[in-house]
């Protein structure tokens, strides 16, 4: 599995979000940006992203993920 494949899985699951995926093999860093994260608790944000990868985590093709989530406003503030 590669970063582009992981990004595709995420985009299919949460098409309203923007994803930045880095990594290779079975370890990935994921940054997710979308209005869907507004007002959610951190655990719920993580669960939304993990849901797209559940089958791949279960079969071992993804071993570890580091997920960061932002609303578009938070993402813009982080980048400034």
Secondary structure by P-SEA (a helix, b strand, c coil): ccaaaaaaaaaaacccbbbbbbbccccbbbbbbccccccccaaaaaaaaaaacaaaaaaccccbbbbbbbcaaaaaaaac
